[in-house]
Amino acid sequence: MRLVMSGSLDIDRMKTGLPVRGWNLTSILPEEIEATRDGLTLRATLDELEWSGLSPKDIFGSDADDKKATLMTNVLGLLGK
């Protein structure tokens, strides 16, 4: 699942915030990071977030996975300033 942002992401905020939320940083570059947690992989660049292991039905479907939805919500919480 990919979210394309209309503004720039704060990669430094993601670098510090993801580990606090239990994500393991697997790649750290100046304008891109990758992290894993509970079978999900997250890639963040300056203008998009991409999750592997997560589909829209995991969050919005009738059989939504509460754990996956919570993980996504916690990451999105890092976007606010």
PDB file of N, CA, C and O in Angstrom:
ATOM      1  N   MET A   1       0.861  -1.165   0.000  1.00  0.00           N
ATOM      2  CA  MET A   1       0.000   0.000   0.000  1.00  0.00           C
ATOM      3  C   MET A   1       0.901   1.219   0.000  1.00  0.00           C
ATOM      4  O   MET A   1       1.862   1.285   0.766  1.00  0.00           O
ATOM      5  N   ARG A   2       0.598   2.183  -0.852  1.00  0.00           N
ATOM      6  CA  ARG A   2       1.433   3.380  -0.970  1.00  0.00           C
ATOM      7  C   ARG A   2       0.582   4.632  -0.782  1.00  0.00           C
ATOM      8  O   ARG A   2      -0.511   4.748  -1.336  1.00  0.00           O
ATOM      9  N   LEU A   3       1.098   5.555   0.002  1.00  0.00           N
ATOM     10  CA  LEU A   3       0.476   6.868   0.174  1.00  0.00           C
ATOM     11  C   LEU A   3       1.426   7.916  -0.383  1.00  0.00           C
ATOM     12  O   LEU A   3       2.567   8.023   0.067  1.00  0.00           O
ATOM     13  N   VAL A   4       0.969   8.682  -1.350  1.00  0.00           N
ATOM     14  CA  VAL A   4       1.768   9.774  -1.903  1.00  0.00           C
ATOM     15  C   VAL A   4       1.323  11.053  -1.199  1.00  0.00           C
ATOM     16  O   VAL A   4       0.138  11.384  -1.175  1.00  0.00           O
ATOM     17  N   MET A   5       2.279  11.755  -0.635  1.00  0.00           N
ATOM     18  CA  MET A   5       1.986  12.925   0.178  1.00  0.00           C
ATOM     19  C   MET A   5       2.003  14.196  -0.676  1.00  0.00           C
ATOM     20  O   MET A   5       2.729  14.276  -1.666  1.00  0.00           O
ATOM     21  N   SER A   6       1.205  15.176  -0.287  1.00  0.00           N
ATOM     22  CA  SER A   6       1.184  16.446  -1.009  1.00  0.00           C
ATOM     23  C   SER A   6       2.288  17.386  -0.521  1.00  0.00           C
ATOM     24  O   SER A   6       2.593  18.379  -1.182  1.00  0.00           O
ATOM     25  N   GLY A   7       2.882  17.079   0.621  1.00  0.00           N
ATOM     26  CA  GLY A   7       3.991  17.878   1.145  1.00  0.00           C
ATOM     27  C   GLY A   7       5.123  16.956   1.555  1.00  0.00           C
ATOM     28  O   GLY A   7       4.966  15.735   1.535  1.00  0.00           O
ATOM     29  N   SER A   8       6.246  17.515   1.920  1.00  0.00           N
ATOM     30  CA  SER A   8       7.405  16.712   2.301  1.00  0.00           C
ATOM     31  C   SER A   8       7.244  16.091   3.681  1.00  0.00           C
ATOM     32  O   SER A   8       6.726  16.718   4.606  1.00  0.00           O
ATOM     33  N   LEU A   9       7.698  14.850   3.803  1.00  0.00           N
ATOM     34  CA  LEU A   9       7.742  14.185   5.096  1.00  0.00           C
ATOM     35  C   LEU A   9       8.985  14.629   5.847  1.00  0.00           C
ATOM     36  O   LEU A   9      10.001  14.957   5.235  1.00  0.00           O
ATOM     37  N   ASP A  10       8.911  14.640   7.149  1.00  0.00           N
ATOM     38  CA  ASP A  10      10.049  14.961   7.999  1.00  0.00           C
ATOM     39  C   ASP A  10      10.771  13.647   8.307  1.00  0.00           C
ATOM     40  O   ASP A  10      10.433  12.960   9.270  1.00  0.00           O
ATOM     41  N   ILE A  11      11.765  13.302   7.485  1.00  0.00           N
ATOM     42  CA  ILE A  11      12.470  12.031   7.631  1.00  0.00           C
ATOM     43  C   ILE A  11      13.162  11.949   8.990  1.00  0.00           C
ATOM     44  O   ILE A  11      13.196  10.875   9.590  1.00  0.00           O
ATOM     45  N   ASP A  12      13.708  13.048   9.485  1.00  0.00           N
ATOM     46  CA  ASP A  12      14.359  13.026  10.798  1.00  0.00           C
ATOM     47  C   ASP A  12      13.367  12.668  11.898  1.00  0.00           C
ATOM     48  O   ASP A  12      13.707  11.935  12.827  1.00  0.00           O
ATOM     49  N   ARG A  13      12.162  13.172  11.799  1.00  0.00           N
ATOM     50  CA  ARG A  13      11.129  12.833  12.786  1.00  0.00           C
ATOM     51  C   ARG A  13      10.763  11.354  12.697  1.00  0.00           C
ATOM     52  O   ARG A  13      10.525  10.705  13.716  1.00  0.00           O
ATOM     53  N   MET A  14      10.719  10.824  11.476  1.00  0.00           N
ATOM     54  CA  MET A  14      10.431   9.408  11.287  1.00  0.00           C
ATOM     55  C   MET A  14      11.568   8.557  11.879  1.00  0.00           C
ATOM     56  O   MET A  14      11.307   7.519  12.488  1.00  0.00           O
ATOM     57  N   LYS A  15      12.829   8.992  11.701  1.00  0.00           N
ATOM     58  CA  LYS A  15      13.983   8.248  12.213  1.00  0.00           C
ATOM     59  C   LYS A  15      13.939   8.107  13.724  1.00  0.00           C
ATOM     60  O   LYS A  15      14.300   7.062  14.264  1.00  0.00           O
ATOM     61  N   THR A  16      13.502   9.144  14.400  1.00  0.00           N
ATOM     62  CA  THR A  16      13.447   9.069  15.858  1.00  0.00           C
ATOM     63  C   THR A  16      12.137   8.474  16.364  1.00  0.00           C
ATOM     64  O   THR A  16      12.122   7.785  17.384  1.00  0.00           O
ATOM     65  N   GLY A  17      11.040   8.733  15.661  1.00  0.00           N
ATOM     66  CA  GLY A  17       9.730   8.289  16.126  1.00  0.00           C
ATOM     67  C   GLY A  17       9.426   6.819  15.898  1.00  0.00           C
ATOM     68  O   GLY A  17       8.750   6.202  16.721  1.00  0.00           O
ATOM     69  N   LEU A  18       9.904   6.242  14.804  1.00  0.00           N
ATOM     70  CA  LEU A  18       9.602   4.839  14.525  1.00  0.00           C
ATOM     71  C   LEU A  18      10.164   3.885  15.576  1.00  0.00           C
ATOM     72  O   LEU A  18       9.432   3.009  16.035  1.00  0.00           O
ATOM     73  N   PRO A  19      11.436   4.013  15.982  1.00  0.00           N
ATOM     74  CA  PRO A  19      11.936   3.106  17.013  1.00  0.00           C
ATOM     75  C   PRO A  19      11.176   3.218  18.337  1.00  0.00           C
ATOM     76  O   PRO A  19      10.980   2.217  19.026  1.00  0.00           O
ATOM     77  N   VAL A  20      10.753   4.415  18.686  1.00  0.00           N
ATOM     78  CA  VAL A  20       9.970   4.604  19.906  1.00  0.00           C
ATOM     79  C   VAL A  20       8.656   3.824  19.826  1.00  0.00           C
ATOM     80  O   VAL A  20       8.129   3.373  20.843  1.00  0.00           O
ATOM     81  N   ARG A  21       8.137   3.672  18.613  1.00  0.00           N
ATOM     82  CA  ARG A  21       6.889   2.949  18.397  1.00  0.00           C
ATOM     83  C   ARG A  21       7.124   1.461  18.106  1.00  0.00           C
ATOM     84  O   ARG A  21       6.203   0.756  17.695  1.00  0.00           O
ATOM     85  N   GLY A  22       8.341   0.991  18.316  1.00  0.00           N
ATOM     86  CA  GLY A  22       8.635  -0.427  18.190  1.00  0.00           C
ATOM     87  C   GLY A  22       9.087  -0.904  16.828  1.00  0.00           C
ATOM     88  O   GLY A  22       9.222  -2.109  16.614  1.00  0.00           O
ATOM     89  N   TRP A  23       9.328   0.015  15.893  1.00  0.00           N
ATOM     90  CA  TRP A  23       9.803  -0.355  14.566  1.00  0.00           C
ATOM     91  C   TRP A  23      11.317  -0.505  14.600  1.00  0.00           C
ATOM     92  O   TRP A  23      12.001   0.224  15.317  1.00  0.00           O
ATOM     93  N   ASN A  24      11.844  -1.455  13.820  1.00  0.00           N
ATOM     94  CA  ASN A  24      13.282  -1.654  13.672  1.00  0.00           C
ATOM     95  C   ASN A  24      13.734  -0.984  12.377  1.00  0.00           C
ATOM     96  O   ASN A  24      13.288  -1.360  11.293  1.00  0.00           O
ATOM     97  N   LEU A  25      14.608  -0.003  12.486  1.00  0.00           N
ATOM     98  CA  LEU A  25      15.126   0.663  11.294  1.00  0.00           C
ATOM     99  C   LEU A  25      16.106  -0.272  10.595  1.00  0.00           C
ATOM    100  O   LEU A  25      17.071  -0.733  11.204  1.00  0.00           O
ATOM    101  N   THR A  26      15.859  -0.552   9.320  1.00  0.00           N
ATOM    102  CA  THR A  26      16.706  -1.472   8.562  1.00  0.00           C
ATOM    103  C   THR A  26      17.568  -0.761   7.527  1.00  0.00           C
ATOM    104  O   THR A  26      18.551  -1.329   7.051  1.00  0.00           O
ATOM    105  N   SER A  27      17.222   0.458   7.175  1.00  0.00           N
ATOM    106  CA  SER A  27      18.008   1.258   6.233  1.00  0.00           C
ATOM    107  C   SER A  27      17.762   2.723   6.541  1.00  0.00           C
ATOM    108  O   SER A  27      16.619   3.161   6.664  1.00  0.00           O
ATOM    109  N   ILE A  28      18.840   3.472   6.663  1.00  0.00           N
ATOM    110  CA  ILE A  28      18.734   4.904   6.957  1.00  0.00           C
ATOM    111  C   ILE A  28      19.590   5.671   5.956  1.00  0.00           C
ATOM    112  O   ILE A  28      20.814   5.544   5.945  1.00  0.00           O
ATOM    113  N   LEU A  29      18.944   6.456   5.130  1.00  0.00           N
ATOM    114  CA  LEU A  29      19.605   7.333   4.184  1.00  0.00           C
ATOM    115  C   LEU A  29      19.114   8.752   4.446  1.00  0.00           C
ATOM    116  O   LEU A  29      18.098   8.925   5.119  1.00  0.00           O
ATOM    117  N   PRO A  30      19.797   9.767   3.940  1.00  0.00           N
ATOM    118  CA  PRO A  30      19.362  11.146   4.222  1.00  0.00           C
ATOM    119  C   PRO A  30      17.915  11.445   3.814  1.00  0.00           C
ATOM    120  O   PRO A  30      17.241  12.225   4.486  1.00  0.00           O
ATOM    121  N   GLU A  31      17.431  10.844   2.736  1.00  0.00           N
ATOM    122  CA  GLU A  31      16.081  11.161   2.263  1.00  0.00           C
ATOM    123  C   GLU A  31      15.171   9.934   2.172  1.00  0.00           C
ATOM    124  O   GLU A  31      14.136   9.979   1.507  1.00  0.00           O
ATOM    125  N   GLU A  32      15.550   8.843   2.836  1.00  0.00           N
ATOM    126  CA  GLU A  32      14.742   7.620   2.797  1.00  0.00           C
ATOM    127  C   GLU A  32      15.105   6.725   3.974  1.00  0.00           C
ATOM    128  O   GLU A  32      16.276   6.597   4.332  1.00  0.00           O
ATOM    129  N   ILE A  33      14.091   6.110   4.571  1.00  0.00           N
ATOM    130  CA  ILE A  33      14.331   5.107   5.600  1.00  0.00           C
ATOM    131  C   ILE A  33      13.437   3.907   5.339  1.00  0.00           C
ATOM    132  O   ILE A  33      12.392   4.013   4.697  1.00  0.00           O
ATOM    133  N   GLU A  34      13.867   2.776   5.846  1.00  0.00           N
ATOM    134  CA  GLU A  34      13.055   1.566   5.827  1.00  0.00           C
ATOM    135  C   GLU A  34      13.035   1.011   7.240  1.00  0.00           C
ATOM    136  O   GLU A  34      14.012   1.108   7.983  1.00  0.00           O
ATOM    137  N   ALA A  35      11.895   0.425   7.592  1.00  0.00           N
ATOM    138  CA  ALA A  35      11.733  -0.137   8.927  1.00  0.00           C
ATOM    139  C   ALA A  35      10.809  -1.351   8.849  1.00  0.00           C
ATOM    140  O   ALA A  35      10.005  -1.477   7.925  1.00  0.00           O
ATOM    141  N   THR A  36      10.936  -2.245   9.839  1.00  0.00           N
ATOM    142  CA  THR A  36      10.077  -3.427   9.909  1.00  0.00           C
ATOM    143  C   THR A  36       9.476  -3.558  11.299  1.00  0.00           C
ATOM    144  O   THR A  36      10.035  -3.107  12.298  1.00  0.00           O
ATOM    145  N   ARG A  37       8.311  -4.195  11.317  1.00  0.00           N
ATOM    146  CA  ARG A  37       7.665  -4.532  12.585  1.00  0.00           C
ATOM    147  C   ARG A  37       6.526  -5.500  12.308  1.00  0.00           C
ATOM    148  O   ARG A  37       5.701  -5.264  11.426  1.00  0.00           O
ATOM    149  N   ASP A  38       6.485  -6.580  13.057  1.00  0.00           N
ATOM    150  CA  ASP A  38       5.375  -7.543  13.022  1.00  0.00           C
ATOM    151  C   ASP A  38       4.988  -7.972  11.603  1.00  0.00           C
ATOM    152  O   ASP A  38       3.804  -8.035  11.271  1.00  0.00           O
ATOM    153  N   GLY A  39       5.972  -8.260  10.786  1.00  0.00           N
ATOM    154  CA  GLY A  39       5.695  -8.719   9.430  1.00  0.00           C
ATOM    155  C   GLY A  39       5.412  -7.625   8.418  1.00  0.00           C
ATOM    156  O   GLY A  39       5.161  -7.916   7.248  1.00  0.00           O
ATOM    157  N   LEU A  40       5.448  -6.383   8.843  1.00  0.00           N
ATOM    158  CA  LEU A  40       5.238  -5.257   7.927  1.00  0.00           C
ATOM    159  C   LEU A  40       6.578  -4.589   7.623  1.00  0.00           C
ATOM    160  O   LEU A  40       7.474  -4.563   8.467  1.00  0.00           O
ATOM    161  N   THR A  41       6.704  -4.060   6.434  1.00  0.00           N
ATOM    162  CA  THR A  41       7.866  -3.264   6.057  1.00  0.00           C
ATOM    163  C   THR A  41       7.366  -1.893   5.633  1.00  0.00           C
ATOM    164  O   THR A  41       6.411  -1.777   4.865  1.00  0.00           O
ATOM    165  N   LEU A  42       8.011  -0.869   6.137  1.00  0.00           N
ATOM    166  CA  LEU A  42       7.657   0.512   5.829  1.00  0.00           C
ATOM    167  C   LEU A  42       8.843   1.175   5.146  1.00  0.00           C
ATOM    168  O   LEU A  42       9.983   1.043   5.593  1.00  0.00           O
ATOM    169  N   ARG A  43       8.568   1.887   4.061  1.00  0.00           N
ATOM    170  CA  ARG A  43       9.580   2.712   3.396  1.00  0.00           C
ATOM    171  C   ARG A  43       9.035   4.123   3.356  1.00  0.00           C
ATOM    172  O   ARG A  43       7.912   4.351   2.906  1.00  0.00           O
ATOM    173  N   ALA A  44       9.827   5.068   3.826  1.00  0.00           N
ATOM    174  CA  ALA A  44       9.421   6.475   3.815  1.00  0.00           C
ATOM    175  C   ALA A  44      10.460   7.280   3.046  1.00  0.00           C
ATOM    176  O   ALA A  44      11.657   7.193   3.318  1.00  0.00           O
ATOM    177  N   THR A  45       9.985   8.062   2.083  1.00  0.00           N
ATOM    178  CA  THR A  45      10.826   9.009   1.365  1.00  0.00           C
ATOM    179  C   THR A  45      10.281  10.395   1.650  1.00  0.00           C
ATOM    180  O   THR A  45       9.363  10.546   2.456  1.00  0.00           O
ATOM    181  N   LEU A  46      10.827  11.393   1.008  1.00  0.00           N
ATOM    182  CA  LEU A  46      10.359  12.757   1.259  1.00  0.00           C
ATOM    183  C   LEU A  46       8.905  12.962   0.866  1.00  0.00           C
ATOM    184  O   LEU A  46       8.242  13.844   1.412  1.00  0.00           O
ATOM    185  N   ASP A  47       8.391  12.165  -0.075  1.00  0.00           N
ATOM    186  CA  ASP A  47       7.023  12.427  -0.537  1.00  0.00           C
ATOM    187  C   ASP A  47       6.096  11.212  -0.556  1.00  0.00           C
ATOM    188  O   ASP A  47       4.995  11.294  -1.100  1.00  0.00           O
ATOM    189  N   GLU A  48       6.519  10.080   0.030  1.00  0.00           N
ATOM    190  CA  GLU A  48       5.585   8.954   0.086  1.00  0.00           C
ATOM    191  C   GLU A  48       5.935   7.977   1.198  1.00  0.00           C
ATOM    192  O   GLU A  48       7.077   7.868   1.643  1.00  0.00           O
ATOM    193  N   LEU A  49       4.893   7.274   1.621  1.00  0.00           N
ATOM    194  CA  LEU A  49       5.008   6.159   2.561  1.00  0.00           C
ATOM    195  C   LEU A  49       4.546   4.911   1.827  1.00  0.00           C
ATOM    196  O   LEU A  49       3.543   4.935   1.115  1.00  0.00           O
ATOM    197  N   GLU A  50       5.274   3.834   2.004  1.00  0.00           N
ATOM    198  CA  GLU A  50       4.892   2.579   1.360  1.00  0.00           C
ATOM    199  C   GLU A  50       5.001   1.446   2.378  1.00  0.00           C
ATOM    200  O   GLU A  50       6.034   1.276   3.026  1.00  0.00           O
ATOM    201  N   TRP A  51       3.912   0.668   2.509  1.00  0.00           N
ATOM    202  CA  TRP A  51       3.888  -0.488   3.398  1.00  0.00           C
ATOM    203  C   TRP A  51       3.849  -1.758   2.570  1.00  0.00           C
ATOM    204  O   TRP A  51       3.095  -1.843   1.601  1.00  0.00           O
ATOM    205  N   SER A  52       4.644  -2.739   2.935  1.00  0.00           N
ATOM    206  CA  SER A  52       4.525  -4.080   2.392  1.00  0.00           C
ATOM    207  C   SER A  52       3.927  -4.940   3.503  1.00  0.00           C
ATOM    208  O   SER A  52       4.294  -4.805   4.670  1.00  0.00           O
ATOM    209  N   GLY A  53       3.018  -5.812   3.132  1.00  0.00           N
ATOM    210  CA  GLY A  53       2.360  -6.649   4.132  1.00  0.00           C
ATOM    211  C   GLY A  53       1.081  -6.031   4.669  1.00  0.00           C
ATOM    212  O   GLY A  53       0.511  -6.529   5.640  1.00  0.00           O
ATOM    213  N   LEU A  54       0.628  -4.959   4.054  1.00  0.00           N
ATOM    214  CA  LEU A  54      -0.582  -4.258   4.490  1.00  0.00           C
ATOM    215  C   LEU A  54      -1.398  -3.894   3.262  1.00  0.00           C
ATOM    216  O   LEU A  54      -0.866  -3.345   2.297  1.00  0.00           O
ATOM    217  N   SER A  55      -2.675  -4.196   3.297  1.00  0.00           N
ATOM    218  CA  SER A  55      -3.557  -3.830   2.188  1.00  0.00           C
ATOM    219  C   SER A  55      -4.709  -2.982   2.728  1.00  0.00           C
ATOM    220  O   SER A  55      -4.971  -2.992   3.931  1.00  0.00           O
ATOM    221  N   PRO A  56      -5.389  -2.260   1.864  1.00  0.00           N
ATOM    222  CA  PRO A  56      -6.515  -1.444   2.339  1.00  0.00           C
ATOM    223  C   PRO A  56      -7.570  -2.254   3.100  1.00  0.00           C
ATOM    224  O   PRO A  56      -8.169  -1.739   4.044  1.00  0.00           O
ATOM    225  N   LYS A  57      -7.807  -3.511   2.707  1.00  0.00           N
ATOM    226  CA  LYS A  57      -8.826  -4.306   3.410  1.00  0.00           C
ATOM    227  C   LYS A  57      -8.414  -4.615   4.847  1.00  0.00           C
ATOM    228  O   LYS A  57      -9.267  -4.870   5.697  1.00  0.00           O
ATOM    229  N   ASP A  58      -7.082  -4.593   5.125  1.00  0.00           N
ATOM    230  CA  ASP A  58      -6.623  -4.794   6.500  1.00  0.00           C
ATOM    231  C   ASP A  58      -7.083  -3.677   7.422  1.00  0.00           C
ATOM    232  O   ASP A  58      -7.167  -3.864   8.635  1.00  0.00           O
ATOM    233  N   ILE A  59      -7.378  -2.529   6.856  1.00  0.00           N
ATOM    234  CA  ILE A  59      -7.764  -1.370   7.651  1.00  0.00           C
ATOM    235  C   ILE A  59      -9.235  -1.028   7.477  1.00  0.00           C
ATOM    236  O   ILE A  59      -9.920  -0.703   8.446  1.00  0.00           O
ATOM    237  N   PHE A  60      -9.719  -1.101   6.245  1.00  0.00           N
ATOM    238  CA  PHE A  60     -11.060  -0.627   5.944  1.00  0.00           C
ATOM    239  C   PHE A  60     -12.080  -1.727   5.701  1.00  0.00           C
ATOM    240  O   PHE A  60     -13.278  -1.447   5.658  1.00  0.00           O
ATOM    241  N   GLY A  61     -11.642  -2.965   5.542  1.00  0.00           N
ATOM    242  CA  GLY A  61     -12.562  -4.053   5.224  1.00  0.00           C
ATOM    243  C   GLY A  61     -13.390  -4.483   6.413  1.00  0.00           C
ATOM    244  O   GLY A  61     -13.133  -4.080   7.547  1.00  0.00           O
ATOM    245  N   SER A  62     -14.383  -5.303   6.142  1.00  0.00           N
ATOM    246  CA  SER A  62     -15.261  -5.774   7.221  1.00  0.00           C
ATOM    247  C   SER A  62     -14.511  -6.670   8.204  1.00  0.00           C
ATOM    248  O   SER A  62     -14.917  -6.801   9.359  1.00  0.00           O
ATOM    249  N   ASP A  63     -13.426  -7.282   7.753  1.00  0.00           N
ATOM    250  CA  ASP A  63     -12.611  -8.108   8.641  1.00  0.00           C
ATOM    251  C   ASP A  63     -11.259  -7.444   8.893  1.00  0.00           C
ATOM    252  O   ASP A  63     -10.220  -8.103   8.862  1.00  0.00           O
ATOM    253  N   ALA A  64     -11.281  -6.145   9.141  1.00  0.00           N
ATOM    254  CA  ALA A  64     -10.057  -5.360   9.334  1.00  0.00           C
ATOM    255  C   ALA A  64      -9.229  -5.939  10.475  1.00  0.00           C
ATOM    256  O   ALA A  64      -9.768  -6.435  11.465  1.00  0.00           O
ATOM    257  N   ASP A  65      -7.922  -5.866  10.321  1.00  0.00           N
ATOM    258  CA  ASP A  65      -6.973  -6.350  11.305  1.00  0.00           C
ATOM    259  C   ASP A  65      -6.620  -5.187  12.241  1.00  0.00           C
ATOM    260  O   ASP A  65      -5.896  -4.271  11.853  1.00  0.00           O
ATOM    261  N   ASP A  66      -7.132  -5.231  13.466  1.00  0.00           N
ATOM    262  CA  ASP A  66      -6.925  -4.123  14.413  1.00  0.00           C
ATOM    263  C   ASP A  66      -5.448  -3.837  14.669  1.00  0.00           C
ATOM    264  O   ASP A  66      -5.056  -2.676  14.793  1.00  0.00           O
ATOM    265  N   LYS A  67      -4.633  -4.872  14.747  1.00  0.00           N
ATOM    266  CA  LYS A  67      -3.207  -4.672  15.026  1.00  0.00           C
ATOM    267  C   LYS A  67      -2.533  -3.927  13.879  1.00  0.00           C
ATOM    268  O   LYS A  67      -1.768  -2.993  14.119  1.00  0.00           O
ATOM    269  N   LYS A  68      -2.806  -4.324  12.632  1.00  0.00           N
ATOM    270  CA  LYS A  68      -2.216  -3.647  11.485  1.00  0.00           C
ATOM    271  C   LYS A  68      -2.724  -2.212  11.376  1.00  0.00           C
ATOM    272  O   LYS A  68      -1.956  -1.304  11.058  1.00  0.00           O
ATOM    273  N   ALA A  69      -4.001  -2.005  11.634  1.00  0.00           N
ATOM    274  CA  ALA A  69      -4.563  -0.654  11.580  1.00  0.00           C
ATOM    275  C   ALA A  69      -3.907   0.244  12.630  1.00  0.00           C
ATOM    276  O   ALA A  69      -3.636   1.416  12.366  1.00  0.00           O
ATOM    277  N   THR A  70      -3.654  -0.299  13.808  1.00  0.00           N
ATOM    278  CA  THR A  70      -3.011   0.472  14.869  1.00  0.00           C
ATOM    279  C   THR A  70      -1.577   0.831  14.488  1.00  0.00           C
ATOM    280  O   THR A  70      -1.134   1.955  14.723  1.00  0.00           O
ATOM    281  N   LEU A  71      -0.844  -0.130  13.897  1.00  0.00           N
ATOM    282  CA  LEU A  71       0.522   0.152  13.464  1.00  0.00           C
ATOM    283  C   LEU A  71       0.542   1.275  12.432  1.00  0.00           C
ATOM    284  O   LEU A  71       1.393   2.163  12.492  1.00  0.00           O
ATOM    285  N   MET A  72      -0.387   1.235  11.494  1.00  0.00           N
ATOM    286  CA  MET A  72      -0.450   2.277  10.463  1.00  0.00           C
ATOM    287  C   MET A  72      -0.802   3.625  11.090  1.00  0.00           C
ATOM    288  O   MET A  72      -0.203   4.644  10.748  1.00  0.00           O
ATOM    289  N   THR A  73      -1.753   3.634  11.990  1.00  0.00           N
ATOM    290  CA  THR A  73      -2.179   4.871  12.649  1.00  0.00           C
ATOM    291  C   THR A  73      -1.021   5.489  13.439  1.00  0.00           C
ATOM    292  O   THR A  73      -0.854   6.709  13.449  1.00  0.00           O
ATOM    293  N   ASN A  74      -0.233   4.652  14.093  1.00  0.00           N
ATOM    294  CA  ASN A  74       0.914   5.161  14.852  1.00  0.00           C
ATOM    295  C   ASN A  74       1.941   5.816  13.930  1.00  0.00           C
ATOM    296  O   ASN A  74       2.530   6.836  14.288  1.00  0.00           O
ATOM    297  N   VAL A  75       2.159   5.247  12.761  1.00  0.00           N
ATOM    298  CA  VAL A  75       3.098   5.842  11.804  1.00  0.00           C
ATOM    299  C   VAL A  75       2.534   7.163  11.287  1.00  0.00           C
ATOM    300  O   VAL A  75       3.255   8.156  11.195  1.00  0.00           O
ATOM    301  N   LEU A  76       1.252   7.172  10.951  1.00  0.00           N
ATOM    302  CA  LEU A  76       0.641   8.411  10.449  1.00  0.00           C
ATOM    303  C   LEU A  76       0.671   9.513  11.487  1.00  0.00           C
ATOM    304  O   LEU A  76       0.704  10.692  11.135  1.00  0.00           O
ATOM    305  N   GLY A  77       0.660   9.151  12.760  1.00  0.00           N
ATOM    306  CA  GLY A  77       0.763  10.128  13.842  1.00  0.00           C
ATOM    307  C   GLY A  77       2.076  10.896  13.817  1.00  0.00           C
ATOM    308  O   GLY A  77       2.162  11.995  14.364  1.00  0.00           O
ATOM    309  N   LEU A  78       3.098  10.325  13.188  1.00  0.00           N
ATOM    310  CA  LEU A  78       4.377  11.020  13.080  1.00  0.00           C
ATOM    311  C   LEU A  78       4.350  12.141  12.053  1.00  0.00           C
ATOM    312  O   LEU A  78       5.261  12.968  12.012  1.00  0.00           O
ATOM    313  N   LEU A  79       3.314  12.175  11.224  1.00  0.00           N
ATOM    314  CA  LEU A  79       3.258  13.160  10.156  1.00  0.00           C
ATOM    315  C   LEU A  79       2.827  14.528  10.634  1.00  0.00           C
ATOM    316  O   LEU A  79       3.176  15.534  10.016  1.00  0.00           O
ATOM    317  N   GLY A  80       2.070  14.589  11.729  1.00  0.00           N
ATOM    318  CA  GLY A  80       1.617  15.877  12.254  1.00  0.00           C
ATOM    319  C   GLY A  80       2.773  16.654  12.837  1.00  0.00           C
ATOM    320  O   GLY A  80       3.747  16.077  13.320  1.00  0.00           O
ATOM    321  N   LYS A  81       2.661  17.956  12.789  1.00  0.00           N
ATOM    322  CA  LYS A  81       3.751  18.786  13.318  1.00  0.00           C
ATOM    323  C   LYS A  81       3.312  19.557  14.515  1.00  0.00           C
ATOM    324  O   LYS A  81       4.101  20.308  15.089  1.00  0.00           O
TER     325      LYS A  81
END
